[in-house]
Amino acid sequence: MKDLTFAEKQFIISSLNETFHNAQNKLNAGNLGDVERAMIEQTVKKAKEILLKLELTA
């Protein structure tokens, strides 16, 4: 990820933020099955992890 330009990192951060918030909204809605909830929780966790890495290098 260190080879990315600042603009590319900002684009990825913006996209991951949107993904994170969409997944969080689905979790907050509370009408998910167990498998779907687990997949969305994993999405939230991974998006947050990548965001932290990118923001530290941006």
PAROVEX-230522 format. One record per residue (C-alpha): residue in one letter; y, x, z. Coordinates in steps of 0.02 Angstrom, whole numbers, padded with zeros to 5 digits, always signed. Layout:
! residues N
AYXZ/...
END
This chain:
! residues 58
M+00000+00000+00000/K+00114+00149+00014/D+00131+00158-00176/L+00217-00011-00183/T+00403-00024-00212/F+00514-00109-00085/A+00532-00261-00199/E+00344-00275-00220/K+00318-00267-00032/Q+00450-00400-00005/F+00365-00513-00134/I+00197-00491-00048/I+00273-00522+00123/S+00356-00681+00060/S+00193-00743-00018/L+00093-00703+00138/N+00222-00790+00247/E+00203-00947+00141/T+00013-00935+00150/F+00021-00908+00339/H+00136-01057+00368/N+00037-01172+00253/A-00124-01128+00344/Q-00040-01149+00513/N+00022-01321+00462/K-00154-01373+00411/L-00219-01315+00580/N-00083-01411+00670/A-00127-01569+00574/G-00293-01567+00665/N-00398-01665+00539/L-00512-01524+00482/G-00699-01499+00486/D-00773-01352+00578/V-00803-01245+00423/E-00630-01281+00351/R-00548-01244+00520/A-00642-01078+00533/M-00590-01027+00357/I-00408-01071+00388/E-00407-00981+00556/Q-00473-00826+00467/T-00337-00845+00335/V-00203-00854+00470/K-00275-00702+00559/K-00289-00595+00402/A-00118-00646+00334/K-00037-00601+00501/E-00129-00434+00505/I-00073-00387+00328/L+00105-00446+00361/L+00119-00332+00511/K+00057-00183+00410/L+00177-00219+00266/E+00326-00250+00377/L+00298-00084+00464/T+00303+00008+00298/A+00437-00098+00212/
END
